[in-house]
């Protein structure tokens, strides 16, 4: 309820800032007619939508205000530049006086920033009264857990309320000899139930012996609970590539957000996929016809290569590609990764792979809802079983739709060994943890670069 109230105050404040800015835009002497009022609300709905999609309605009291300024001001002025650009090309629906438009932007940005400053200052005061704190437990009733608690307890603006300690399976025997500042409210085996019972929001992992295997198993066991995990920095190698570092009052913790079902990843991203895939299909269809003819002239066999792949939530689907290898290339070898100079690749296949044209028929998979434009590459069931046994957290990769391109694909070329897969997993986990419209656009732009200029390996 607290978060919803803060969200409402943020939106009302932004609308108020927009009202004063809009007065400058339309002119203070103009009577507010029905059309002017409707236009005002349409503009504000657009602003609220933009702020929401760029995570500028985060009610967290400990959010960096400096980072918020760096997001808000460029977003507002970039939007105004887009409007001016449309007007230059006579695509704008309104007549825009640029000086008035920039005055509007200045007043609106100032009002929005003032609104946030006042609300977040109020939040800091409420934190001192223990209002708006995030219920947290420390997994690890040991000296490392006590150090974290003492550091948090000596500050008041971190937004965390430690409810108690959770006894880890491997906590030391000297537990009886040390005095815990908070009671032990449960053990590691009962953590799932405690999270639901006490409505825990965060779990700080402070194990006594944080070996990579131990921490990874802990993360896997907690996965499925509606909480955010925070891991101490000397465990960073375990989660490198999938976590965000967050300095919390002098305690550098690694944030692992297990909830990846955001509005963008669940709804907006799918809408963008359908739009871009439909547009791409219309543009590339004539090129496909030419490719089909050249494939048939180059080597015998079917035009398309179809293969079973593992998609979202482990569901299997048939991926569609232009055939770039000789027919029945794995008849004798079985499933293997392609090499840099694979003799099975045809002449036409080399050209298709060089410019990634062999992947373009996956537009059909996107329209069918089996894939996304951007996401981890879908793997074959044969390799999935091997990778799951080697990497306990691999299932997290299957939480979102696989993609034609992704963070791993622009960072590294195709896999030729298990070592490559290991490195790409780090990139995939980073993408899943940080999935956003901004990151997707960055990947899309970099993909265009890779298509024309290739990778350096």
C-alpha positions as CSV (number, residue, x, y, z in Angstrom):
1,X,0.0,0.0,0.0
2,X,2.9,2.4,0.9
3,X,4.4,2.0,-2.6
4,X,1.1,2.7,-4.3
5,X,0.6,5.9,-2.3
6,X,4.1,7.1,-3.3
7,X,3.4,6.2,-6.9
8,X,0.2,8.2,-6.9
9,X,2.0,11.2,-5.3
10,X,4.7,11.0,-8.0
11,X,2.1,10.9,-10.8
12,X,0.0,13.7,-9.3
13,X,3.1,15.9,-8.9
14,X,4.2,15.2,-12.5
15,X,0.7,16.2,-13.7
16,X,0.9,19.4,-11.7
17,X,4.3,20.2,-13.2
18,X,2.8,19.5,-16.6
19,X,-0.1,21.9,-15.9
20,X,2.2,24.8,-15.2
21,X,4.4,24.0,-18.2
22,X,1.4,23.6,-20.5
23,X,0.2,27.1,-19.4
24,X,3.3,28.5,-20.9
25,X,2.9,26.4,-24.0
26,X,-0.7,27.4,-24.9
27,X,-0.3,30.9,-23.5
28,X,-1.7,32.2,-20.2
29,X,-4.2,34.4,-21.9
30,X,-6.0,31.6,-23.7
31,X,-9.2,30.2,-22.3
32,X,-9.0,26.6,-21.4
33,X,-11.5,25.1,-23.8
34,X,-12.5,21.4,-24.0
35,X,-10.0,20.7,-26.8
36,X,-7.1,22.3,-24.9
37,X,-8.0,20.3,-21.7
38,X,-8.2,17.0,-23.8
39,X,-4.8,17.8,-25.4
40,X,-3.3,18.5,-22.0
41,X,-4.4,15.1,-20.6
42,X,-3.2,13.3,-23.8
43,X,0.3,14.9,-23.4
44,X,0.4,13.9,-19.7
45,X,-0.6,10.3,-20.4
46,X,2.3,10.1,-22.9
47,X,4.7,11.5,-20.3
48,X,3.5,9.2,-17.6
49,X,3.8,6.3,-20.1
50,X,7.4,7.3,-21.0
51,X,8.3,7.7,-17.3
52,X,6.8,4.4,-16.4
53,X,8.5,2.4,-19.2
54,X,11.9,3.9,-18.2
55,X,11.4,3.0,-14.6
56,X,11.1,6.6,-13.4
57,X,8.2,5.7,-11.1
58,X,10.3,3.6,-8.8
59,X,8.9,4.3,-5.2
60,X,12.1,3.1,-3.5
61,X,13.3,5.7,-1.1
62,X,17.0,4.8,-1.5
63,X,17.0,5.4,-5.2
64,X,19.9,7.5,-6.4
65,X,18.5,11.0,-7.0
66,X,21.5,11.9,-9.2
67,X,20.8,8.9,-11.5
68,X,17.1,10.0,-11.6
69,X,18.1,13.4,-12.9
70,X,20.4,11.9,-15.5
71,X,17.4,9.8,-16.7
72,X,14.7,12.5,-16.5
73,X,16.3,15.5,-18.2
74,X,17.7,13.7,-21.3
75,X,14.4,11.9,-21.7
76,X,12.3,15.1,-21.7
77,X,14.6,17.0,-24.0
78,X,15.1,14.0,-26.4
79,X,11.3,13.8,-26.7
80,X,11.2,17.5,-27.5
81,X,13.9,17.1,-30.2
82,X,11.9,14.2,-31.7
83,X,8.9,16.5,-31.9
84,X,11.0,19.3,-33.5
85,X,12.4,16.8,-36.0
86,X,8.9,15.6,-37.0
87,X,7.9,19.3,-37.5
88,X,11.0,20.0,-39.7
89,X,9.8,17.1,-42.0
90,X,6.2,18.4,-41.7
91,X,5.1,15.2,-40.0
92,X,4.0,16.9,-36.8
93,X,0.3,17.4,-36.0
94,X,0.9,20.7,-34.2
95,X,2.6,24.0,-35.1
96,X,5.6,24.2,-32.8
97,X,7.4,27.4,-31.9
98,X,10.8,26.0,-30.8
99,X,11.5,28.6,-28.2
100,X,8.2,28.1,-26.6
101,X,8.6,24.3,-26.7
102,X,12.0,24.5,-25.0
103,X,10.6,26.8,-22.4
104,X,7.9,24.2,-21.8
105,X,10.6,21.6,-21.4
106,X,12.6,23.6,-19.0
107,X,9.5,24.3,-16.7
108,X,8.2,20.8,-16.9
109,X,11.6,19.2,-16.1
110,X,12.2,21.6,-13.2
111,X,8.7,20.9,-11.9
112,X,9.1,17.1,-12.2
113,X,12.5,17.2,-10.4
114,X,11.2,19.4,-7.7
115,X,8.2,17.0,-7.2
116,X,10.6,14.1,-6.8
117,X,12.9,16.0,-4.5
118,X,10.0,16.8,-2.1
119,X,8.5,13.3,-2.2
120,X,11.8,11.5,-1.7
121,X,12.8,14.0,1.1
122,X,9.5,13.1,2.8
123,X,10.3,9.4,2.3
124,X,13.6,9.9,4.1
125,X,11.7,11.4,7.1
126,X,9.3,8.5,7.1
127,X,12.2,6.0,7.1
128,X,13.4,7.5,10.4
129,X,9.9,6.7,11.7
130,X,10.2,3.1,10.4
131,X,7.6,3.7,7.6
132,X,8.3,2.3,4.2
133,X,11.1,0.0,5.3
134,X,11.8,-3.2,3.3
135,X,11.4,-6.4,5.5
136,X,14.8,-8.2,5.3
137,X,16.4,-11.3,6.8
138,X,20.1,-12.2,6.9
139,X,20.9,-15.7,5.8
140,X,23.9,-16.5,8.0
141,X,24.0,-16.4,11.8
142,X,27.7,-15.8,11.9
143,X,30.3,-13.0,12.2
144,X,29.9,-12.0,8.6
145,X,26.1,-11.6,9.1
146,X,26.6,-9.6,12.3
147,X,29.0,-7.2,10.5
148,X,26.4,-6.6,7.8
149,X,23.7,-6.0,10.4
150,X,25.9,-3.6,12.5
151,X,26.7,-1.6,9.4
152,X,23.0,-1.3,8.4
153,X,22.0,-0.6,11.9
154,X,24.3,2.4,12.2
155,X,22.6,4.1,9.3
156,X,19.0,5.2,8.8
157,X,18.5,5.9,5.1
158,X,19.0,2.5,3.5
159,X,15.3,1.6,3.6
160,X,15.9,-1.9,5.1
161,X,14.5,-3.4,8.3
162,X,16.3,-6.6,9.4
163,X,13.7,-8.9,11.0
164,X,16.2,-11.4,12.1
165,X,18.8,-14.0,11.2
166,X,18.3,-17.3,9.3
167,X,20.5,-20.1,10.4
168,X,22.4,-21.5,7.4
169,X,23.1,-25.2,7.1
170,X,26.8,-24.7,7.5
171,X,26.9,-22.0,10.2
172,X,29.9,-22.6,12.5
173,X,29.8,-24.4,15.8
174,X,30.9,-21.3,17.7
175,X,27.3,-19.9,17.2
176,X,26.7,-20.4,20.9
177,X,29.7,-18.3,21.9
178,X,28.7,-15.2,20.0
179,X,25.8,-12.8,20.8
180,X,23.5,-12.1,17.9
181,X,22.0,-8.6,17.8
182,X,18.7,-10.1,16.5
183,X,17.1,-13.4,17.1
184,X,17.2,-16.4,14.8
185,X,13.7,-16.7,13.3
186,X,14.3,-19.9,11.3
187,X,16.7,-22.1,9.4
188,X,17.6,-22.3,5.8
189,X,15.3,-25.3,5.1
190,X,12.3,-23.3,6.3
191,X,13.2,-20.1,4.4
192,X,10.5,-20.4,1.7
193,X,7.8,-20.6,4.3
194,X,9.2,-17.7,6.4
195,X,9.4,-15.5,3.3
196,X,5.6,-15.9,2.8
197,X,4.7,-15.8,6.5
198,X,6.6,-12.7,7.4
199,X,6.3,-11.0,3.9
200,X,10.0,-10.7,3.5
201,X,11.2,-8.5,0.6
202,X,14.9,-9.0,0.7
203,X,17.3,-11.8,1.7
204,X,21.0,-10.9,2.4
205,X,23.2,-13.9,1.8
206,X,26.1,-13.8,4.3
207,X,27.4,-17.4,4.5
208,X,30.3,-18.2,6.6
209,X,32.1,-20.2,3.8
210,X,30.8,-18.7,0.5
211,X,32.3,-21.2,-1.9
212,X,30.9,-20.8,-5.5
213,X,29.0,-24.1,-5.3
214,X,27.5,-23.2,-1.9
215,X,26.3,-19.8,-2.9
216,X,24.9,-21.0,-6.2
217,X,22.9,-23.8,-4.5
218,X,21.5,-21.2,-2.1
219,X,20.4,-19.0,-5.0
220,X,18.8,-22.0,-6.8
221,X,17.0,-23.1,-3.6
222,X,15.5,-19.6,-3.0
223,X,14.6,-19.1,-6.6
224,X,10.8,-19.1,-6.9
225,X,10.2,-16.9,-3.9
226,X,9.1,-13.3,-4.5
227,X,12.2,-11.7,-3.0
228,X,15.3,-9.8,-4.1
229,X,18.6,-11.4,-3.1
230,X,21.6,-9.4,-2.0
231,X,25.0,-11.2,-2.0
232,X,28.3,-9.9,-0.4
233,X,30.9,-8.8,-2.9
234,X,33.5,-11.5,-2.4
235,X,31.0,-13.9,-3.9
236,X,30.8,-11.8,-7.1
237,X,32.4,-14.4,-9.3
238,X,29.5,-16.8,-8.6
239,X,26.9,-14.4,-10.1
240,X,29.2,-12.4,-12.4
241,X,27.3,-11.3,-15.5
242,X,23.8,-11.6,-14.1
243,X,23.8,-9.2,-11.1
244,X,23.7,-5.4,-10.4
245,X,26.1,-4.0,-7.8
246,X,24.5,-1.7,-5.3
247,X,26.3,0.2,-2.6
248,X,24.1,0.2,0.5
249,X,25.5,2.5,3.2
250,X,29.0,1.3,2.8
251,X,28.1,-2.3,2.3
252,X,28.7,-3.2,-1.4
253,X,26.1,-5.8,-2.1
254,X,25.2,-7.7,-5.3
255,X,21.5,-7.4,-6.2
256,X,19.9,-10.4,-7.8
257,X,16.3,-9.7,-8.8
258,X,14.6,-13.1,-9.3
259,X,11.4,-11.5,-10.6
260,X,12.0,-10.9,-14.3
261,X,8.3,-10.7,-15.2
262,X,8.1,-6.9,-15.6
263,X,5.5,-5.0,-17.7
264,X,8.1,-4.5,-20.5
265,X,9.3,-8.2,-20.6
266,X,5.7,-9.6,-20.4
267,X,3.7,-7.2,-22.6
268,X,5.5,-4.3,-24.3
269,X,8.4,-6.4,-25.6
270,X,6.0,-8.8,-27.3
271,X,4.1,-5.9,-29.0
272,X,7.4,-4.5,-30.3
273,X,8.4,-8.0,-31.6
274,X,5.2,-8.3,-33.6
275,X,5.4,-4.9,-35.1
276,X,9.1,-5.2,-36.1
277,X,8.7,-8.8,-37.3
278,X,5.7,-7.9,-39.5
279,X,7.6,-4.9,-41.0
280,X,10.7,-7.0,-41.5
281,X,8.8,-9.7,-43.3
282,X,7.4,-7.2,-45.8
283,X,10.9,-5.7,-46.5
284,X,12.8,-9.0,-46.7
285,X,10.4,-11.2,-48.6
286,X,11.9,-10.3,-52.1
287,X,15.4,-11.1,-50.8
288,X,14.2,-14.4,-49.5
289,X,13.0,-15.4,-53.0
290,X,16.5,-14.7,-54.4
291,X,18.2,-16.7,-51.5
292,X,15.9,-19.7,-52.1
293,X,16.9,-19.8,-55.7
294,X,20.6,-19.6,-54.9
295,X,20.5,-22.3,-52.2
296,X,18.9,-24.7,-54.7
297,X,21.5,-23.9,-57.3
298,X,24.4,-24.2,-54.9
299,X,23.7,-27.7,-53.3
300,X,21.1,-30.4,-53.2
301,X,18.7,-30.6,-50.3
302,X,15.8,-28.6,-48.9
303,X,15.9,-24.8,-48.8
304,X,15.0,-24.5,-45.1
305,X,16.7,-26.2,-42.2
306,X,14.3,-27.1,-39.4
307,X,15.5,-28.2,-36.0
308,X,14.0,-28.8,-32.5
309,X,14.9,-26.2,-30.0
310,X,14.1,-25.5,-26.4
311,X,12.2,-22.2,-25.8
312,X,10.5,-20.4,-22.9
313,X,9.7,-22.5,-19.8
314,X,11.4,-25.5,-21.5
315,X,8.7,-25.7,-24.3
316,X,10.1,-27.3,-27.5
317,X,9.5,-25.7,-30.9
318,X,10.9,-26.0,-34.4
319,X,13.3,-23.3,-35.4
320,X,13.4,-22.3,-39.1
321,X,16.6,-21.3,-40.9
322,X,18.0,-21.2,-44.4
323,X,20.1,-24.3,-44.9
324,X,23.8,-23.3,-44.8
325,X,25.3,-26.8,-44.6
326,X,25.3,-29.9,-46.8
327,X,22.2,-32.1,-46.5
328,X,22.3,-34.4,-43.4
329,X,25.4,-32.8,-42.1
330,X,25.2,-34.6,-38.7
331,X,24.2,-38.0,-40.0
332,X,27.6,-39.5,-39.1
333,X,28.8,-37.1,-36.4
334,X,25.7,-36.6,-34.3
335,X,25.0,-33.2,-32.6
336,X,28.2,-31.1,-32.6
337,X,29.0,-27.4,-32.5
338,X,30.1,-25.9,-35.8
339,X,33.7,-25.0,-36.2
340,X,35.3,-21.8,-37.5
341,X,36.2,-23.5,-40.8
342,X,33.6,-26.3,-40.9
343,X,33.8,-28.3,-44.2
344,X,30.1,-29.0,-44.0
345,X,29.2,-25.4,-44.7
346,X,28.2,-24.7,-48.3
347,X,29.5,-21.8,-50.4
348,X,26.1,-20.1,-50.2
349,X,26.1,-21.0,-46.5
350,X,29.3,-19.1,-45.9
351,X,27.7,-16.0,-47.4
352,X,24.5,-16.4,-45.5
353,X,26.3,-16.9,-42.2
354,X,28.6,-14.0,-42.8
355,X,25.7,-11.6,-42.9
356,X,23.4,-13.7,-40.6
357,X,20.8,-14.0,-43.4
358,X,20.4,-17.7,-42.5
359,X,18.7,-16.6,-39.3
360,X,16.1,-14.3,-40.9
361,X,13.3,-17.0,-41.4
362,X,13.0,-17.0,-37.6
363,X,10.8,-14.0,-38.2
364,X,8.1,-16.7,-38.6
365,X,9.0,-18.1,-35.2
366,X,8.7,-14.6,-33.7
367,X,5.2,-14.1,-35.2
368,X,4.2,-17.5,-33.8
369,X,5.2,-16.4,-30.3
370,X,8.0,-19.0,-30.0
371,X,10.8,-16.4,-30.2
372,X,11.6,-12.8,-29.7
373,X,13.9,-10.5,-31.7
374,X,16.2,-10.1,-28.7
375,X,17.0,-12.8,-26.1
376,X,19.2,-15.8,-25.4
377,X,19.7,-18.0,-28.4
378,X,17.5,-21.2,-28.3
379,X,19.6,-24.3,-27.6
380,X,19.1,-27.9,-28.8
381,X,17.6,-30.4,-26.4
382,X,20.7,-32.6,-26.6
383,X,22.9,-29.8,-25.3
384,X,20.3,-28.5,-22.8
385,X,20.4,-31.7,-20.8
386,X,24.2,-31.5,-20.6
387,X,24.2,-27.8,-19.6
388,X,21.6,-28.2,-16.9
389,X,23.7,-30.9,-15.2
390,X,26.8,-28.6,-15.3
391,X,25.1,-25.3,-14.5
392,X,22.4,-25.5,-11.8
393,X,21.1,-22.1,-12.6
394,X,20.7,-22.8,-16.3
395,X,16.9,-23.0,-16.0
396,X,16.8,-19.2,-15.4
397,X,17.9,-18.8,-19.1
398,X,14.6,-20.5,-20.1
399,X,12.4,-17.9,-18.2
400,X,12.1,-15.6,-21.3
401,X,11.6,-16.2,-25.0
402,X,14.8,-17.0,-26.9
403,X,15.9,-14.5,-29.5
404,X,17.4,-14.1,-33.0
405,X,20.1,-11.9,-31.5
406,X,21.1,-11.0,-28.0
407,X,23.8,-9.6,-25.6
408,X,25.8,-12.8,-25.9
409,X,25.7,-12.7,-29.8
410,X,27.1,-9.2,-30.1
411,X,29.7,-9.9,-27.5
412,X,31.0,-13.2,-28.9
413,X,30.5,-15.2,-32.2
414,X,29.0,-18.6,-32.4
415,X,29.8,-21.4,-30.0
416,X,32.6,-23.9,-30.9
417,X,33.1,-25.4,-27.4
418,X,31.6,-25.8,-23.9
419,X,34.0,-23.0,-22.8
420,X,32.2,-20.6,-25.3
421,X,28.8,-21.7,-23.9
422,X,30.0,-20.9,-20.3
423,X,31.0,-17.4,-21.4
424,X,27.8,-16.8,-23.2
425,X,25.8,-17.9,-20.2
426,X,27.3,-15.0,-18.3
427,X,26.2,-12.6,-21.0
428,X,22.7,-14.2,-21.1
429,X,22.3,-13.9,-17.3
430,X,23.4,-10.3,-17.5
431,X,20.7,-9.6,-20.2
432,X,18.0,-11.4,-18.2
433,X,18.8,-9.5,-15.1
434,X,19.0,-6.1,-16.8
435,X,16.3,-6.6,-19.5
436,X,14.9,-3.2,-20.6
437,X,13.8,-1.3,-23.7
438,X,17.1,0.7,-23.6
439,X,19.3,-2.5,-23.5
440,X,17.2,-4.0,-26.3
441,X,17.8,-0.9,-28.5
442,X,21.5,-1.1,-27.7
443,X,21.7,-4.7,-28.8
444,X,19.7,-4.0,-31.9
445,X,22.1,-1.2,-33.0
446,X,25.1,-3.4,-32.2
447,X,23.7,-6.3,-34.1
448,X,23.5,-4.1,-37.3
449,X,27.2,-3.3,-36.7
450,X,28.1,-7.0,-36.3
451,X,26.1,-8.0,-39.4
452,X,28.1,-5.7,-41.7
453,X,31.5,-5.6,-40.0
454,X,31.6,-9.0,-38.1
455,X,33.2,-10.1,-34.9
456,X,36.7,-9.9,-33.8
457,X,37.6,-13.2,-32.1
